[in-house]
Amino acid sequence: MAYRALDNDTVIDYLLNQSSISDLFKTDQNLTAREIGDGNLNQVFVVDDGLGNSVIVKQALPYLRVAGDSWPLTLERIHFETKALKLQNELAPGLVPQVYDYDEEMALVVMENLNRHELMRKPLVKRIRFPLFADHISTYLARTLFFTSDLYLSGPQKKSLQAQFINPDLCKIQEDFVFTHPFMDSPENQWNPLLDDEIAKVRSNGDLKISIAAMKAKYMTEGQAIIHSDLHTGSIMLNEFDTRVIDPEFGFCGPMGFDIGALIENIILNYLSHFSHTPQEYERLSYQEYLLDLVRKIWNLFAEKFEKLWLENPKGDLMTKGYWDYPGGSEDFARYQKWYINNLLRDTAGFGGCKMLRRMMGIVSVWDITIIKDTAKRAVCEKMAIRIGTRWILERDRFNCIEDLISIVREESGA
């Protein structure tokens, strides 16, 4: 079947012509469809039989949706998303949606509809708390990163996996839109006009520009594990009891800290947004403390689980168990683990800072802040974000615990 972009009518016709339709719905007589995609790349349909059964159909478009058809883009990204979802279902079962079908020619995937969940970003603005989230997401991060790394895999296994996730077109988007274009003149950039002076300072800060270039080099060259590469609060669906990570089409073999940094910087941006969203001081301070504690728990639980997986599975070719088989070797292995995980923290800060800055001055902003209609109030939050992101990047080499990142948030937000 030749590729064609579907709509609310033709997506139903498409499903009706698939042999697997009987497994998805109780009836095919009254199917309805609606397009719900609000992302930057793809169109997303929910198809329902009216009897409680529904699926998501996600189809790639041959262009960057946020920029329009003047920005061509490969359809291959659905291939990478499907492969990533299947791998993540194996490594972190119950933390990503199930995949039902994949059509390479139509560049689409049919998957579980998480209709009892909501995107994390919006309830955070409403000050909703999720008591299980830190445990869930730290498990997802620890398992997907450790089990696709050289700490667990043999060299040939790792390189075979890496070859399956060569994702050059979407990597190029991140390389340009996270690390390069926001920090130079580029026509797609957009920002609050009240930030003109702040953005000019960022773009002319030599130490900062060198450090951002160093983080870009890490993103392009350090293939530590298969990463999601777009993990933020708009790529997570959850409820009080369940968490699912979605949209891994950017997945490739990259630096682990990019995923962790992207997640925690989004949580910090939500923290900053409450200076406008929550004017009542007690409510604001209470929820902001919850968000800082969430960041703290995510990192500490991740580090604890990652180290435990490593101790239980010391078989990867990076440094095999026998390498440490000498008097004092176990103590040296512990020192190496501490060094390795602390480097992940520093990468988390560097990548998180880059992502935070690009949200303030690039093509893609963050909903939590852009919905603040008063541009002056919005600028207060955005200027804090620029200061925090800048310091995370420039000071990352001195960080030894998550409190180092949190203390900068407190200092720059006056908390």
N, C-alpha and C positions, 0 to 999 in steps of 0.2 A: 504494500500500500504506500503510494507516494505521500510525502509529507504535505500536510495542510494544517493551518491553524484552526483549531476548533472554536466553537462558540456554544452558547447555552443550549442550542438545538442540536447541533451536529455532534456534540460530545455524547449525547444520549444515543444517537444513531450509531456512533462508533462502538459504544459498549454493547449495544444490542447485537452487533455483528461479531462479538468476541465469544468464543466457545465457553469461556470461563464465567459467563454472565450468570449462569444458574447457581454458581457457588457464592455469588456476592449478594444476591437479592432473593427475597421470597417470591416476588412477582416482577415481571418486566413490563407490566401493562400501564403503570402509572408513574413512571420515572419522571422526576423533575431535576433540573440542574440550575445552578446559579454560580456565577463567577465571583470568587471572593478574594482573589489575589490582590494584595496591597504592597507587594515587594518590588524590588528593583529590576528583576530579571525575567520572571515567568508569569504565566497565567495559571490560576488554580480554580478548579471547579469542585463543588460538592454535589454529588448525584445521590438522590434519595428515592426509595420506593414507597414512602408513605407509611411503611409498616415497621419502622424502627431500624431499618438497615440502610446504610449509606457508605460511600467511599469518597476518597479524594482522588481526583485526576489532575495531575500536575504536568503541564506541557511547556517545553521551552519554546521561546519565540526566536526568530533568526536575527534579533537585534537586542540591544540593551534597553529594556522597557523604560527605565527611568530617563533615558536620553532620547528615545524614539528611534524610528527606522533609519535615521541618518548614521546610527552607530551599529554597524553589523556585528553579529556575535555568533559563534559556533553553536550548533544545536547539541553538541557532544556532552554538554554539562549534565544532562539528565542521565547519561551513561555513568558518569562519575558519582552522581548522587545515589543512583540505585546500587552501585557497587559498595559505596560507603555505608548505606543503610543496611545492606545485607551483612557486611562485616561487623558493623556496630551491634546488630541484633545478636550476633554470635558472641561478641566480647562483653556486651553490657545489656543482656536481655531484659526487656521490660522498660528500657529507658529511651527507646526510639520507636517510631511507628513501624508496624508490620508492612512488608511489601507484598502485594497480591499479583501484580503483573507489570511487565516492562515491554515497551514497543520501541525498538531502536529506530525504525524508519519514521515513526510519528513523533519521536523524541518526547515520549511521555511515560509516566509511571503511575500505576494505580496502587493506592495504599490505604491504610487504615485511616478512618476519619476520627479525629480526636475531638468529637463534639461534646465531650464532658470536660474538656480542658479549655483554657484560654491563653492567648499570648501573654507572657509574663509582664511585658512592659506596661500594659494598661492597669492591671490591679496594683502594681507598685505605685502608680500615680495616685491611686485611691487609698493608699496606705494599708493594703492587705498584707498579712504576714503568712508565710508558708513554712511551718515548723520542720518539715521533712526535706526541704529543698537542698540545703547544704549537704546533707548526707547523700541524697540522690545524685546531685551533680558532681560531687567529689568522687563518687564511685564511677560515674561515667568517665570522668577525666582520667582517673587513675588507671582504669582497665583499658580504655581505648588507646591511651598513650603508651602505657608500659608494654602491653602485649603486641604492639606493632613496632617496637623499638629494638635496637641492637642489644639491649639489656636482657631481652628474652629470646630473640630469634637468632638463628645462625646467620652468618654473612650471606650465603646464597638465598636463604629464605627471605631475609630483609630486602635484598636487591630485587628478588622476584616480585615481592609486594610493592616495592617502590616503582617498578616498571609498570605495574597495573594502574598506578595513580599519577602518571605523567599528565598534568592538567594545565598545559601552558597558557591557554587563552584566559581562564579565570585567574590563574596566578598573575598574569599580566595586569588584570583589572586591579587586584590588590596592590601590586607593585606600584602602579601609577597613582591610584586614588587614595591609598593609605600613606605612602611614603614620599611621593614626588609632587604631584600636581597641586595639592593644597598649599605647598610651601614655595610656590612660584606663580607667576602669571599664567593662568590657564582658563579658557573661556567658560568651562562648566562650573568653576568654583562659585560658591554663593555664601553670603554671611550677613549677619546683622550689621547695618552701616555704622552702628555705634562702636563696632570693634575695629574700625579702620586702623587706628593707632596701634592697637595690640597686635594685629596681624602683620603690620609693617615691622614691628619689633621682632616677631617670630621669624619672619622671612629674612631678616638681616642679622640674626644672632648666629655668628659663625660657629661657636661651640655647639649650639643646638643643632645646626644644620649638619655638622660633621657627625654628631651622635645619631641623628635620624638616618643618615646615610649608612652608618654602621649597623643599625637595626635592619635596614633594608637588605644589606649584604647577608645578614643572618637569615632573613626570610627567604632569600634566593638560594642560599647555599647549604644551610644546615638541615639536612634531612633526618631529623631525630626519630620521627614517628609519623603515622598517618594522622593528620590533624583535620579538624572540621574546617578551620580557616575562616569561619564567619559566625563564631559562637557569641551571641549577644542575647539580650532579653527579648528581642524580636524573633529569635530562632529557638525559643524554648516555649513549650506549651505545658501547662500544669494545672493542678487543682490542689486542694489541701492534702491529698493522699498520694498523688501520682505526678511524675515528671517525665516529659519526653523531649528529646532534642530533635529538631527538624532541620530541613534545608541544608544538607551537607554537600551541595554541589560544588563548592570551592575546595573540597577535600583533596589533599595531596600530601606528599612526604615532606614535612617541614618542621620548624622548631616548636617544641611543646609549649613554650611560654606564650606563643601567640594566642592559643585558645584560652588559656587562663587569663591573660592580660585583657583580651577582648571582653570577657565576661565581667571581670571585676570593674573595668572602667565604665561599663554600661551601668553597673549598680551605683558607682560613684556619681555618674551623671544624673541618675534618678535622685540620689541624695541631694545634689545641688538644686535640682528642679523644685524641691519642696520649700526653698526660700521664697518661691512665688506661689506654689500650689497650696501650701499650708501656712497661712499667716498666723494662726494661733500658736504661740511659742511653745507651750507645753506639748501639744500634739506633734509639732514639727520636730522638736528635740528628741522626743520619745521614738519617733519613727526613724529619724536619722541615726540614732544609736543602734536601732535594730539593723539598719542597712550596713553600718560599719561592722557590727558583730557578724553579719552574714558574710561579708568579705573575709573577716578573720576566720570564721569556721570553714568556709570553702577552702582557703589555702591550707589551714592546719590539718583538716581532714584529708585533703588531697595528699599532702606530704606524708602523713601517717600511713595512708592506704598504699601509696606508691612504694614507700620503703618496705612495707610488709610484703607486697607482691614480689619485690626484688629479693628479699630475704628467703621467701618460699620458692622462688624460681630463678636461682643464680646460674642460668645456663646459657645466656646469650654470648655471642662471640665478642662483644665489646671487651669484657673482662670475665673470663670463665672462673668457676669456683677454684680450680686448681692454681690459678695465678696467685691466690692469696694463701696458699698452703705452705706456710713457713712460720717459725716462731714470731708471734706478734702480728701475723697476717690478718687475723680477724679484727684486731684494733685498727689496722691500716685500712681494711675494707670499710669499716664504719666511718673512718675519716673521709674516704673517697665518696661514700654515699652522701655524707653531709655536704661535701664540696659540690657534688653534682646537683643535689636538690637546691642548694643555695644559689647556684648559677641559674636554675630554673626560675627562682624567685626574682633574680635580677633581670632576666629576660622578660618575665611577666610584667615588671615595672616598665621596662623600656618599650615593649610592644603596646602595653596599655596606655602609656603616655602618647605614643604616636597615634593610636586610634582616637584618643580623647581630643587631641589637637585637630585631627582631620575632620572630626564631627563638627568643629566650630568654624571651619573655613574651607571645606571641600564640597564636593558634589552631593554627598550624603550626610544629612544632619541626623539628629536623634529626636524622635517624636516627643519624648518627655519634656524637652526644652522648647522645641519649635511650636508647641501648642500654647505657650505663654504669649498672649497677644500683645501685652504691653512691652514694647521693644526695650524700654529702659530697665524694667524688671528682668527681662530676659537677658539683657547684657550683663547684669550683675552676676547671674549664674554662669554665663559664658566666660566672663573674665576670670572667675574662680577656676573654671575648667582649664583655661589656658595656662594659668599659673601652676596648677597641680600637674597637668600633663608635662609641662616644661621641666618641672623639678623631678618628676619620676624618671624622665629620660636622662637628665644631666647628673642626677645623684644616685643612679641605680647601682653603681659599683660599690657604694658604701652600705647597701642594704643587706641585713642579715636575718631579718624576721619580718613578718607581715606588718607588725606594729610600726616599722619604719615608713611604710607606704601610708598607713592610716594617719600617722602623726602629721604628715604633710597635708593631708586632706583637712585635718583639724586646724592646722596653722593658717592655711590659705582661705578657709571658709569662716574663720573667726569663731570656731566652735570650742 
